[in-house]
Amino acid sequence: MQITIDLPTDLEQDLIRQAAQLNVPLQTLILETLRQRTQTTSGSISQWSDVVLSYTGLSDFPAIESYRDRPLENLP
């Protein structure tokens, strides 16, 4: 299927810039963006930013899972 849309100039320039930064064709960037948007079911769209979702924690801080097996009275 082929669809033609008119993009505002600022959006067009943003897409071109992002495609260049990612070193992917513009069409690939647009298709991936549309796929991500359409594969997200309603109600499951995250309100968290990518920065928060990609956070892996601090290497010297114990993982929260390490506290699950400890009785509450032993917590610091």
GIJOVEN-V705338 format. One record per helix or strand of 3 or more residues. SS is the DSSP state (alpha for helix, beta for strand). FROM is the first residue (numbers start at 1). TO is the last residue. Records with the same first field share a line. If there is no record, write none. Layout:
BEGIN
SS=FROM-TO + FROM-TO
END
This chain:
BEGIN
alpha=9-22 + 26-39 + 50-53 + 64-67 + 72-74
END
